[in-house]
Amino acid sequence: MHRLLERQLNRARRNSPDGEIDLETLLGLVDAAYLEFDRQRRVLAHTHEIMREEFGLINAGLSRLRDAITQMGAGFAIWDSNDRLVMCNELLREILPETAELLRPGVTFTECIVRMAPHFGSFGADGPVHDWVTERLARHRNPADPFEITLAGGRHVRIWEAKTSEGGIVGVYIDVTESKRAEDELRRAKEAAESANRSKSLFLANMSHELRTPLNAIIGFSEIIQGEMMGPLGDRRYHVYAHDIHDAGRHLLEIINDILDMSKIESGKFELDAEWADLGELIDGVVQMVRGRVHEAGLTLHVAASGLPSVCCERRALRQVLLNLLGNAIKFTPSGGRIDVTAKVAADGGVIVSVTDTGIGIAPQNIPLALTPFGQVEVTLSRAHGGVGLGLPLSQRLVDLHGGRLEIVSTVGSGTTVSVTLPPDRVDHAALRSA
Amino acid sequence: MRIEQRVWQTGAGWRIAASDGAVAPALVLFFAAPGTLDDGRRFAELRAFYPGAAILGCTTGGEIADVDVLDGTVVATAIEFAHTRLAFAEATIERDGDSETAGRRLAAGLPCAGLRGVFVLSDGTHVNGTDLVAGIQNVLGTDITVTGGLAGDGARFVSTRVGLNANPAPGRLAAVGFYGDEVCLGFGSFGGWDTVGPERLITRAKGTVLYELDDQPALALYRKYLGPEADNLPASALLCPLRIHPPSKPEAALVRTVIGVDNATGGMVFAGSVPEGYVAQLMLGHFDNLIAGAGRAAARAAIPDARLAILVSCIGRKLLLGQQIGDEVEAVKGVLGAACQLTGFYSYGEIAPLENSPFCDLHNQTMTITTIAEA
């Protein structure tokens, strides 16, 4: 007897007061069972229909994915948790022609690698084939960052592999031979340029030394002549000429010193000899040095720099920076103009020293050029005003070496402000507070 | 351990279905069809039968008396323990109350010393079963096994009742704790449902309410799957449980079942949490697999000399299996043996540990079995 019928008989018997089978109850149960089976059949038929629909959706999704993998611009492969190939695209076979016929679903990654090994170069350095296979397998099983392999014939393939949730590996393989070649060319060009630049700096350093030696003789002896140390010169014109020789010599020496400093900085050989210096005194000293030139140029100079702290700097370098800035202001401000020197402690605890003039100004697009060595804006200017255009770039490099920054704000025709900012860690705050 | 089982039926009244002779029970577990408790007389009768016992019970979607699956009855099982000590706790849950807090309040009523396991009965329509179990485990720790179930209301999903030493009422939680070295508790939980169709992502959900799968309305998907049965929502949604798991952690899968539909918002209300970002897949039941699933639950729950097994099976299984529902109970009996008396009920949610994890959670659509033996 069917289990269900047996249960139905028991139930009919239980529901009857006298324990006999109640036919009506039994028929009711059997009828209900038929209806249940009908319902189940309907549910199954509907389920079948739903499955057909769902499979349609899944197939559409799969076909889209397959399409994407076929059309993507890189080799693609999925390996299952047993490291067997699930699928790959045609481009992978093109990128790795040595294994094209092996790359079929079911092939193990190890089989592919062993077959391919003799065709491969290395990960960068030449090594035995065995090591290559071992390393390639290790990278495959514990994928991390993308890496490149070199193939026979100088081809390069960039490989990105990652674990899938089922414990397999998904890989993307890109032929980077062309971009690698371009990259190599760029690198070679950059190396050549750097080498040329190093040679230039070395040449300049050497030349500057060679030039300075005779210059020292010229300056020294013109000084002796000017001072008439060995007796009077006779004609006064000799005295004037000796003075001119001396001035020209000093000027040349300054230029050569700038070139020497610049080449030292560019070759990374310039080292700061920093010490604590009173900023106010330093500014006063520089201002004193240029007062005469300011007066000669028909300009007025105003200084607002009091109550300043000590700063940790190389005195010579900072003095040179301020001299350069003041020199430029004098040089590029027409007679009747005004120069302002201001210095103060900034909000962040650093110090700002600014030199403002009412001169000819620099157009915004020329500011970067003005900061490039030998880039003094317009050759005509340098001819009219003298100088080789090293002042600003050298000042900027020197400020950089102090961890500070040099900024130029300028309007053509109305003037220029050059500000030098030194960072808070170069300022003696203790002294500032006690003051 | 001695057991007496009584069954009440309209017209016939109470009968003794199984008995080890005179018992002095410490605990009476009873499971009652909705409506049978309304006049309070069944509870009064049980109190009169077993004046010294704690009486714990709830309403159901079907009662289990050994191998019989019954409707419209009250099944009461009186248990006399030789050594095991018991403690009881109860709590109420507000209509939109915080299930986690309610679980904490319930667990706080059980002393921890010597506690071996907890069997919980909860209101089945106003509770987030996941949060409830978390609340209990937050107090008792994960070493204590928590099993039990949510009360049922036939296939109506309107009002469920739970009671401890009182006629069951809505919005109640009650638990019995088993204490002492002599008590042995086993548990097993298994569904046997088959996943169908593609995995989908839960893209919009809040708490126990699911709105969208793969950015499509979940209700529309359910209607599609249910086809001609869609008119019987929410009960017919029990035919299509939802298997959910955290992304890329299929081993932590849970089965969730619909207990209500909010037609205004298109939300489907589940008995436990359906977190956004989880992967979901619809399920359908195959009779043979569901029945075999009950057998697997029994195999997991089997302990030596088990005398009593409390079966908490899902109302969804009963709706699908119809009159063949008896097969799953027979499958359990076949595994646990003739000496093990069965009781239990069809529920709105089963509580048991997750597989291979100390954490308990709410399950749906499973056969969940708690076995008891005394050394």
Interface residues (C-beta under 8 A of the other chain):
Chain A: R3 L4 R7 Q8 N10 R14 N15 P17 L29 A32 A33 E36 R39 Q40 R42 V43 H46 T47 E49 I50 M51 E53 E54 L57 I58 G61 S165
Chain B: Q9 G11 A12 D68 V196 G197 P198 K224 Y225 L226 G227 P228 E229 L239 S248 L284 F287 G322 Q323 Q324 G326 D327 E330
